[in-house]
């Protein structure tokens, strides 16, 4: 069971920092935090995502482009303008790398108020740092399954390793593919965004895409009584601990 426990822990820790820090903070600035806490969350995101660490700056620019061009040919990751899930992931990777490496100059509207720790992003993106994380995951699996032969471990569990290596992009692919193809809509957003799950425990609220595209500054991605966004209560807890300060939404 230790392998399954590790996989679940990696899945949810990586997912939490992606939705909390990269998405809700870096891309949308739904809440504020001190510079010291921002640096701390950079490091925590790296520890959680490991080999698939995503730069908050590059992620934020990419995501802002997605909102501006949702499901049009200029959307950096729409399932409606790519042949399949894998071509969408590959095209997203290429655009992300261009932004990360400053090979393109994004529109000014996408670069305002971005978190930017260039030295840390450069370190985390080094090939041997990413490979090092992959080696650590692999060695743990080899020890647990083949050496220690711990109870509840089986050879087929080696098949989980690619998901560890690519955890961040896998989460992004699930959200952008499913969240723009499958589910129901509460709002007409002039795009194809959907709410895929009613109780979004699997993606911690990220699959309320239709709600989020309608209300991109709303911290709670759930909008109807039967919808639950698991990340929002964590944000409220962090606010009560004075780690973040959630922005007040302006009434229309």
N, C-alpha and C positions, 0 to 999 in steps of 0.2 A: 504493500500500500504506500510505501514511502515515495515511489516514483509518481504515483497518481497525486499524492499530496503535494509533491514538488511542482508538478505540472499545473495543478489548480492554483497554487500560490503564485507561480510565475504569471499565469494567465491574468489573474485579478490584480496583482500589484502593477504589472505592466499596463493593464487596461486603465486602472485608476489614475495613474500619473499621466496617461495619454489624454483622458477626458478632462481631468482636473487641471493639470498644469499646461499641457500643450494646447488643448482645445479651448477650455473655458477661460483660462488666464491669458496665454500668449496670443491666441487668435482673436478673442472677443473682449478681453479685459472686463470680465464680469465681476471681478473683485480685485482688491489691492493687497499688496504685501510689501514688507520692507525689503530693501536691497539684500540684506543678510538672508532673509527667508527665501528670496528668489534664488540666490546662489545655492542654498541648501536644497531647494527643490530641483535645481539642475542636477545636482549630484544624486539625489534620490531617484530621479527619473532614469539616470544612467544605470544605477544599481538595479532598478526594476526591469528596464528594457534590455540591458546587457548588450549583446551583439547586434541588436536591432534598434539601438538608441536613435531617436529622431531629434534633430536640432529644433528647439522651440522657435527660433527665428524663421528657419526655412519652412517648418510646419505651418506657422501662422500665416506667412505669405501665401503658401499653397492653398490653405483653407479659405482665406479671404477671396482668392481668385475663384474658388469653387462656389462661394456664395454669390459672387457678382455674376458668374456665368453659368449658373446651375442648369445642367442638362442641355446646354448648347454646345456647339462644336468647340468653343473656347474653354469649356469646363475641363480642368486638368484630370479629373477622374470621374467621368460619367459612364455608367454601364450602357448608355444608349448611343454612344459614339465610339465604342470599341467592339472588337469581334467577340471577345470572351473575357472572363475574369483575369486570365493571366496576361493578356495584352493590355488590359487596363492597369494592372499592377506594374507592368514594365514601363508603360508610358508615364505613369505617375512617378516612378523611380527616376526616370530621365529628367523630368521637369524639376523634381525635388533636388537632384544633384546639381542642376544648373543654378538653382537659387542658392543652395548651400555653398557652392564654390564661387559665387559672384560672377558667373559666366553670362548672366542675363541681368538686365536692369528692370525690376518690376515697376509697374505703375506706382506713382507716389502714394496713391490712396491705399495701397496694400502694405506700405512700409512704415506707417505712422505708429509710434509708441510700441515698438517691438522690444521684447527682451533680447539682449544680445551679449553673450559671453563668448566671444570669438575664440579665445585661447582654449576654453574647455571644449567647445564644439570641434575644434581641430584635433584635440587629443582624442576625444571619443570616437572620431571618425577614422583614426589611423587603422590601417588594415590589420596590423598585428594586435591591436587592442580588441577589435571585433573578433578576430580569429581566436584570441585568448579566451574570450567568453565562451565561444563555441567549444573549445577544448575542455574548459571546466565542466560544461554541461555533459559532454561526452564521457569524460573520466568518471563523473559521478554515476552515470548510467552503467558504465562498464563495471565499476566497483559493486553497485547495488545488485545488478542482474547476474553478472558472470563470475565475480570473485566472491563476494559475501553471500550470494544467492539468498538474499533476504526473502522472507515469506511475502507472498503476494506479488512478487516480481516475475515477469515472463519475457521471453525473447521478443515478442511482438511489440513490447513497449519501446524498443529502439526506434520504432516508426514515429514516435512523438518528437524525436530530436529535431527534425527540420522545423517543427513549429516553434521550438525554443529559439532556434537560430534566427527566425524571421517573425518573431512575435508581434512587433510593432506594425510592420506592413500587413500581416495577416489580419490584425484588428481593423486597420484602415480599409482593407479590401472587403471585409464582411460588411462594415458599415456603409461603404459607398455603393457596393453592389446590391445588397439586400435592401438598404434604406432608400433606394431609388427604383426598386422594381417590385417589391412584395409588401403587401399589407394594406392598410386603410389610410384615408386622409381625413383630417379634421378641417383643413383649410385649402383653399384654392390658391396656390403659390405661383401659378404659371410655370411650374416645372413638374417633374415626376417624383418628387419626394414623397415617401410613405412612412407611416409608423408601422414597423414590422412586428413588434411585440407589444402586448398590453402591459405585461409585467417584465420589464426589460432587465432582469437579473443577469442575463448572459453577457450583455454589452454595457451594463451600468448606465443606461439611459441614452446611449448613443444611437440606438435604433428608433428613437422618436424623431426621425429626420423631418417629417412633415411639420411637426410642431416647431422644431428648431429653426427651420427655414422661414417660417412665418414670424417667429419671435426670436431673432438671433441674439438678443441681449438678455433674454429671460434666463435666470440661473437654473430654474427648475424646468427640465425638458418635458415633464408631464403637464398636461393642461386640462384633462378631464378627470372626473372623480375616480374612475377605475384604473387610471394610469399611474405607474409608480416609477420614479427616477431614483435609483438607489444612491447616486452620487450626491444629490442635493442635501440630504440629512448630514452627510459627512462634512459638506461645506459649512453647514450651520454649526456643527460641532467645532470645526476649526475656527470659526468666527467667535464662538463663545470662549475659546482658548486664546483669543486675540492674536492668532497667527495670520488671519486674513481679515479683510473688511469688505463685506459684500456691498456692491453698489446698489443704491436705491433706484428702482425703475421709475421713470417718469410716466405719469398717467397721460393717456392720449387725450 
